[in-house]
């Protein structure tokens, strides 16, 4: 049987310890990046977003509108800054709009 830890932890500490122990932070970052995109971009952009994927500090966003893709490409540095601020860490270095 696995050794049981009897430390009194609050829920946040327990979840953080579980994520760290099981090396799940990469997956959590992917989920957090998708959620941050949805919150920051709003319904107008989310309606045209078909896929979002985070790989190696690059956020790949698939859009169904070429006009929207061009508009967003003009402000990628601002979008990166907003997403990183929302995530609370410097996770995204580059955005690829496709």
BAPATOR-350116 format. One line per 5 residues: number of its first residue (from 1); their letters; for each residue x, y, z of C-alpha. Coordinates in steps of 0.05 Angstrom, whole numbers, plus 5000, padded with zeros to 4 digits. Layout:
N
NUM = a = X/Y/Z | ...
//
This chain:
98
1 = xxxxx = 5000/5000/5000 | 5022/5071/4987 | 5044/5112/5046 | 4990/5160/5069 | 5009/5232/5083
6 = xxxxx = 4974/5261/5144 | 4991/5334/5132 | 4932/5380/5139 | 4927/5415/5072 | 4873/5460/5044
11 = xxxxx = 4842/5440/4977 | 4886/5486/4935 | 4950/5460/4966 | 4927/5388/4959 | 4910/5397/4885
16 = xxxxx = 4976/5433/4872 | 5014/5377/4905 | 4976/5325/4865 | 4989/5361/4799 | 5062/5369/4814
21 = xxxxx = 5071/5297/4838 | 5038/5268/4777 | 5071/5317/4728 | 5005/5344/4702 | 5024/5417/4697
26 = xxxxx = 5033/5415/4621 | 4962/5390/4611 | 4935/5441/4660 | 4971/5497/4622 | 4937/5474/4558
31 = xxxxx = 4869/5476/4590 | 4883/5543/4622 | 4906/5573/4556 | 4841/5551/4521 | 4799/5580/4577
36 = xxxxx = 4838/5646/4577 | 4828/5653/4502 | 4753/5643/4510 | 4748/5693/4566 | 4791/5747/4534
41 = xxxxx = 4768/5743/4462 | 4693/5741/4477 | 4636/5710/4438 | 4651/5747/4373 | 4719/5714/4364
46 = xxxxx = 4700/5648/4397 | 4646/5637/4346 | 4699/5634/4292 | 4751/5596/4332 | 4752/5523/4312
51 = xxxxx = 4813/5496/4351 | 4863/5520/4403 | 4927/5482/4419 | 4986/5500/4463 | 5052/5468/4443
56 = xxxxx = 5122/5489/4465 | 5101/5559/4488 | 5066/5571/4421 | 4990/5579/4418 | 4961/5552/4353
61 = xxxxx = 4892/5580/4339 | 4850/5557/4281 | 4799/5607/4256 | 4744/5597/4205 | 4746/5670/4182
66 = xxxxx = 4804/5696/4141 | 4784/5768/4155 | 4785/5757/4230 | 4852/5720/4224 | 4882/5781/4189
71 = xxxxx = 4854/5829/4240 | 4880/5789/4299 | 4949/5781/4266 | 4958/5856/4271 | 4954/5853/4348
76 = xxxxx = 4988/5788/4366 | 5038/5820/4414 | 4981/5852/4453 | 4942/5787/4453 | 5003/5749/4480
81 = xxxxx = 5011/5801/4536 | 4937/5797/4554 | 4937/5721/4555 | 5000/5716/4597 | 4971/5766/4646
86 = xxxxx = 4907/5726/4651 | 4946/5662/4662 | 4990/5694/4715 | 5055/5670/4683 | 5096/5680/4620
91 = xxxxx = 5071/5617/4585 | 5057/5639/4514 | 5114/5666/4472 | 5083/5663/4402 | 5014/5658/4370
96 = xxx = 5003/5623/4304 | 4936/5639/4271 | 4914/5589/4219
//
